[in-house]
Amino acid sequence: MTRVARRVRSLAGGGRAVTLIDGGSGAGKSTFATSLAAELGSQLVRLDDVYPGWDGLEAGSRAVYEEIVPLAHWHRWDWDESRAGDIHRIDPVRDVVIEGCGALSHPGRAVATAGIWIELDERERHRRAIARDGAVYEAEWDRWAAQEAVFFTRERPDLLADIRLDGRVLPIPGLRELSGPTASR
């Protein structure tokens, strides 16, 4: 088990692990979350499936603490039809990893056992995001980045995190934790 997985298990104290992974778009959250969820045997919820469109970061963040964790369900957003889709249920007893921009807010942190922040500079995040999603995301980058800036300034998810990771060295194995006060919390 990797150091991060051991830390998540330790933070859960033998109970259900609810892990929130946040960072800017293109930081490596989805890749890392896939690896961590597999290692922990956890369910995985991606906020990309929850955001109600390109202006939906705040709504996706609220879904973490209003629906996903307390009610064990979430509404999938149908990006092609631009409307709410099916309700998806998760097992309320099994561990869950929730990843996405906006996952790690003050109210979200209150319902989670572990918070993870993935740090990566904006230039590299932009390069990765556009390489991954192409022209569709290029047209929406500034719109989404503005929402991230507001959220990150207000909530400071980097400071809410128990674990801070360097997005330059993802995915696991070989994770290198960032130095600083929250890296050892």
C-alpha positions as CSV (number, residue, x, y, z in Angstrom):
1,M,0.0,0.0,0.0
2,T,1.4,3.4,-0.9
3,R,2.1,6.1,1.7
4,V,-0.9,8.1,0.6
5,A,-3.3,5.1,0.9
6,R,-1.9,4.3,4.3
7,R,-2.5,7.9,5.4
8,V,-6.1,7.9,4.1
9,R,-6.7,4.6,6.0
10,S,-5.2,6.1,9.1
11,L,-7.3,9.3,8.9
12,A,-10.4,7.1,8.6
13,G,-9.6,5.4,11.9
14,G,-11.0,2.1,10.9
15,G,-14.3,3.6,9.7
16,R,-15.5,4.6,6.3
17,A,-13.0,6.6,4.3
18,V,-14.5,9.6,2.5
19,T,-11.7,11.1,0.5
20,L,-12.0,14.4,-1.3
21,I,-9.4,15.2,-4.0
22,D,-9.1,18.8,-5.3
23,G,-6.8,20.8,-7.5
24,G,-7.0,22.9,-10.6
25,S,-8.2,21.6,-13.9
26,G,-5.4,19.5,-15.5
27,A,-3.5,18.9,-12.2
28,G,-4.0,15.1,-12.4
29,K,-6.9,14.6,-10.0
30,S,-8.7,12.1,-12.2
31,T,-5.6,10.0,-12.9
32,F,-4.6,10.0,-9.2
33,A,-8.2,9.3,-8.0
34,T,-8.5,6.3,-10.3
35,S,-5.3,4.8,-8.8
36,L,-6.2,5.6,-5.2
37,A,-9.7,4.3,-5.5
38,A,-8.4,1.0,-7.0
39,E,-5.8,0.7,-4.3
40,L,-8.3,1.4,-1.5
41,G,-11.1,-0.7,-3.1
42,S,-13.2,2.5,-3.0
43,Q,-16.1,3.8,-5.0
44,L,-15.2,6.7,-7.2
45,V,-17.3,9.7,-8.0
46,R,-16.1,12.3,-10.5
47,L,-17.5,15.8,-10.2
48,D,-17.1,16.1,-14.0
49,D,-20.1,13.8,-14.1
50,V,-22.0,16.1,-11.6
51,Y,-21.3,19.7,-12.7
52,P,-24.4,21.2,-14.4
53,G,-22.5,22.6,-17.3
54,W,-19.6,25.0,-17.7
55,D,-20.9,27.3,-15.0
56,G,-21.4,24.5,-12.5
57,L,-18.4,24.4,-10.2
58,E,-20.3,25.8,-7.2
59,A,-23.2,23.4,-7.7
60,G,-20.8,20.4,-8.1
61,S,-19.1,21.5,-4.8
62,R,-22.4,21.6,-3.0
63,A,-23.4,18.2,-4.3
64,V,-20.5,16.7,-2.3
65,Y,-21.9,17.7,1.1
66,E,-25.6,17.9,0.2
67,E,-26.1,14.8,-1.9
68,I,-23.1,12.5,-2.4
69,V,-21.9,12.0,1.1
70,P,-25.0,12.4,3.2
71,L,-27.6,10.9,0.8
72,A,-25.4,8.4,-1.1
73,H,-26.5,9.5,-4.5
74,W,-25.9,12.1,-7.2
75,H,-27.4,13.3,-10.4
76,R,-25.3,12.8,-13.5
77,W,-25.2,15.8,-15.9
78,D,-25.9,15.0,-19.5
79,W,-23.4,17.2,-21.3
80,D,-24.8,16.3,-24.7
81,E,-28.3,17.4,-23.8
82,S,-27.3,20.1,-21.3
83,R,-29.7,18.7,-18.7
84,A,-29.8,16.6,-15.5
85,G,-29.6,12.9,-16.2
86,D,-30.0,9.8,-14.2
87,I,-29.6,9.5,-10.5
88,H,-26.6,7.3,-9.5
89,R,-26.4,5.7,-6.1
90,I,-23.4,4.7,-4.1
91,D,-23.1,2.3,-1.2
92,P,-23.3,4.5,2.0
93,V,-21.1,2.1,3.9
94,R,-18.2,1.6,1.5
95,D,-15.3,3.9,1.2
96,V,-15.6,6.6,-1.5
97,V,-13.2,8.9,-3.3
98,I,-14.7,12.1,-4.7
99,E,-12.6,14.0,-7.1
100,G,-12.9,17.3,-8.9
101,C,-12.5,21.0,-8.7
102,G,-14.5,22.2,-5.8
103,A,-14.6,18.9,-3.9
104,L,-12.6,20.2,-1.0
105,S,-14.6,23.1,0.5
106,H,-15.2,24.0,4.2
107,P,-18.6,22.2,4.3
108,G,-17.2,19.3,2.2
109,R,-14.3,18.9,4.5
110,A,-16.7,18.6,7.5
111,V,-18.2,15.4,6.0
112,A,-14.9,13.8,4.8
113,T,-12.2,11.9,6.6
114,A,-9.4,12.9,4.3
115,G,-8.7,15.8,2.0
116,I,-6.1,15.8,-0.8
117,W,-4.8,18.8,-2.8
118,I,-2.9,18.3,-6.0
119,E,-0.7,21.3,-6.8
120,L,0.5,22.1,-10.3
121,D,1.2,25.5,-12.0
122,E,-1.4,26.9,-14.3
123,R,0.7,26.8,-17.5
124,E,1.2,23.0,-17.2
125,R,-2.4,22.4,-16.1
126,H,-3.6,24.3,-19.2
127,R,-1.3,22.3,-21.4
128,R,-2.5,19.0,-20.0
129,A,-6.2,19.9,-20.1
130,I,-6.1,21.0,-23.7
131,A,-4.1,18.0,-24.7
132,R,-6.7,15.8,-23.0
133,D,-9.9,17.6,-24.1
134,G,-9.0,19.6,-27.2
135,A,-10.8,22.5,-28.7
136,V,-14.0,22.0,-26.7
137,Y,-12.2,22.8,-23.5
138,E,-9.9,25.5,-25.0
139,A,-13.1,27.5,-25.7
140,E,-14.2,27.1,-22.1
141,W,-10.9,27.4,-20.2
142,D,-11.1,31.0,-19.1
143,R,-14.7,30.6,-18.1
144,W,-13.9,27.6,-15.9
145,A,-10.6,29.1,-14.6
146,A,-12.5,32.1,-13.3
147,Q,-14.8,29.9,-11.3
148,E,-11.8,28.0,-9.9
149,A,-10.1,31.2,-8.9
150,V,-13.1,32.4,-7.0
151,F,-13.6,29.0,-5.3
152,F,-9.9,28.5,-4.5
153,T,-9.6,32.0,-3.0
154,R,-12.7,31.6,-0.8
155,E,-12.3,28.0,0.3
156,R,-8.5,27.6,0.3
157,P,-8.7,23.8,-0.4
158,D,-4.9,23.7,-0.4
159,L,-5.0,24.5,3.3
160,L,-8.0,22.2,4.1
161,A,-6.0,19.2,2.8
162,D,-4.5,16.6,5.0
163,I,-2.2,15.6,2.1
164,R,-0.7,17.8,-0.5
165,L,0.8,16.3,-3.7
166,D,3.0,17.5,-6.5
167,G,1.1,17.1,-9.8
168,R,4.3,16.9,-11.7
169,V,5.0,13.4,-10.4
170,L,1.5,11.8,-10.7
171,P,0.2,9.1,-11.0
172,I,1.3,6.7,-8.2
173,P,3.7,5.1,-7.6
174,G,6.4,7.6,-6.9
175,L,4.3,10.3,-5.4
176,R,6.2,13.1,-3.8
177,E,4.4,15.0,-1.1
178,L,5.0,18.8,-1.1
179,S,6.8,20.3,1.8
180,G,5.1,22.7,4.1
181,P,2.8,22.8,7.1
182,T,-0.1,20.9,5.5
183,A,2.0,18.2,4.0
184,S,2.5,16.7,7.5
185,R,-0.9,17.3,9.0
